[in-house]
Amino acid sequence: MNTETTTRAGRREWVGLAVLALPTLLLSLDMSVLHLAVPHLAADLHPSGSQLLWIIDIYGFMIAGFLVTMGTLGDRIGRRKLLMTGGAAFGLASIAAAFATSPEMLIAARAVLGVAGATLMPSTLALISNMFTDPRERGTAIAVWMSCFMGGMVIGPVVGGALLEVAHWGVVFLLAVPVMVLLLVTAPKLLPEYRDEHAGRLDLVSVALWLGAVLPIVFGLKEMAKDGPGAANLTALAVGAVIGVAFVRRQRVIDHPMLDLSLFRDQKFAAALGIVLVGALTMGGVFLLVNQYLQLVEGLSSAEAGFALVPQAVAVVAGSMIAPKLARRFRPEFVLGFGMLVAAGGMLLFTLIDAGQGLVLLVLGISVAAFGMGPQGVLCTEMVINAVPPRKAGAASAMSETTAEFGIAMGIALFGSIGTAVYRSEVDLPAGDPAGESLAGAVVLGDQSLLATAREAFTSGLHTVATISALIVVAFAVVGMTVLRKKPQRELVAA
């Protein structure tokens, strides 16, 4: 637990918080507008179904692979330095993605964006931990930080959707460039540098072992969800598991571990990460299908789809902002658990949707689900950060963000594959037929009778994904409330 002396933040810290909101806003913009651009880039680059999934989720997979490394690196070399380096790389990779001429080039650019993005989130959250040592002010700062992230989801669909109506799909990546330029100009003046003076060298063997464990497991799970349990997929999972064991063993014996495994002995810390994982996994998968439903089933334009998503983004900001206040009046685990139950109810509304006649229910359902998931972002993040002293905040932030990003990526891969499997089983066309591969393929063909069947099949996939997601959320709501209640919780302060 953090026992360092606390002081009140001054003007510089609060203005610096505004600077830290820039990369946070950027990352949410990048995630929210890409889904709207999928139909446009698919029509231009003609990616296969597998390539399209990689374009969407390679970013999250690379972030998941490198977050812990970057969080630990920031503790050692300086968080502001890492933030600025990552910001510059993110801007350059965004330009490369915007002008990609093939699916392979776009996938590569998205991979670089993921590595660069892995430097941003742990750096910003770790700096908040160092700049705001007073618990009440830290609670306020984390709520603002999380709300800015969610606010990008309001701005992204509206601005991105409008731009896609008049510009090339690459514009969604170019949105990052001015944000990064502004960050690079203002950060040296407004953000102080922080580093752990007592940290040892970054253990490159641990870095290699971490990547060697995460990437094969991600690959194996993704391919298994798409093609079933084959020899290659099972081998990848086995290799990742073996390397993962070696990683854990090394962290236990070296003097300066990349990942402090002792933190997981704290049941509250582990439960908080579990809730973050479930929230990210279910919402990531559902959000992918919601975006596609709006444009491919309801037939909305990019701008119209963007405006339709504004209520859910506003709802999650509202849930995030009221969570700390509720946590002061009620036990935090009940605020988290009740929110998750509300989110599950929103997901179940999707099962009432009919193909082409479910816009109102869809917007209502995703808004209710987003509102219910809002509290876990703020409260679980604060639980994780409060478990370590500020000098270790980079590594702790990385654990939280790794869990979230890995959950989003896995949600997209897993639930996207489940939705695709349901779609293919109901359309039942010969292998290789574009309409049999995806709803986007059926839309391109334009056969109205086939398109009606394809839209119904896609909606059935949405029903299946929503039902599975709701059941998972309910189960973890109960588990979370039970585990978090086992011993007194340190008071979570209000924003």
Sequence and secondary structure as in RCSB ss.txt:
>XXXX:A:sequence
MNTETTTRAGRREWVGLAVLALPTLLLSLDMSVLHLAVPHLAADLHPSGSQLLWIIDIYGFMIAGFLVTMGTLGD
RIGRRKLLMTGGAAFGLASIAAAFATSPEMLIAARAVLGVAGATLMPSTLALISNMFTDPRERGTAIAVWMSCFM
GGMVIGPVVGGALLEVAHWGVVFLLAVPVMVLLLVTAPKLLPEYRDEHAGRLDLVSVALWLGAVLPIVFGLKEMA
KDGPGAANLTALAVGAVIGVAFVRRQRVIDHPMLDLSLFRDQKFAAALGIVLVGALTMGGVFLLVNQYLQLVEGL
SSAEAGFALVPQAVAVVAGSMIAPKLARRFRPEFVLGFGMLVAAGGMLLFTLIDAGQGLVLLVLGISVAAFGMGP
QGVLCTEMVINAVPPRKAGAASAMSETTAEFGIAMGIALFGSIGTAVYRSEVDLPAGDPAGESLAGAVVLGDQSL
LATAREAFTSGLHTVATISALIVVAFAVVGMTVLRKKPQRELVAA
>XXXX:A:secstr
   S      HHHHHHHHHHHHHHHHHHHHHHHHHHHHHHHHHHH   HHHHHHHHHHHHHHHHHHHHHHHHHHH
HH HHHHHHHHHHHHHHHHHHHHT  SHHHHHHHHHHHHHHHHHHHHHHHHHHHHH  SHHHHHHHHHHHHHHHH
HHHHHHHHHHHHHHHHS TTHHHHTHHHHHHHHHHHHHHH      TT     HHHHHHHHHHHHHHHHHHHHHH
HH S HHHHHHHHHHHHHHHHHHHHHHHSSS SS GGGGGSHHHHHHHHHHHHHHHHHHHHHHHHHHIIIIIS  
 HHHHHHHTHHHHHHHHHHHHHHHHHHHHS HHHHHHHHHHHHHHHHHGGGG  TTS HHHHHHHHHHHHHHHHH
HHHHHHHHHHHTS GGGHHHHHHHHHHHHHHHHHHHHHHHHHHHHHHHHHHH   TT HHHH HHHHHHH  HHH
HHHHHHHHHHHHHHHHHHHHHHHHHHHHHHHHHHTSS        
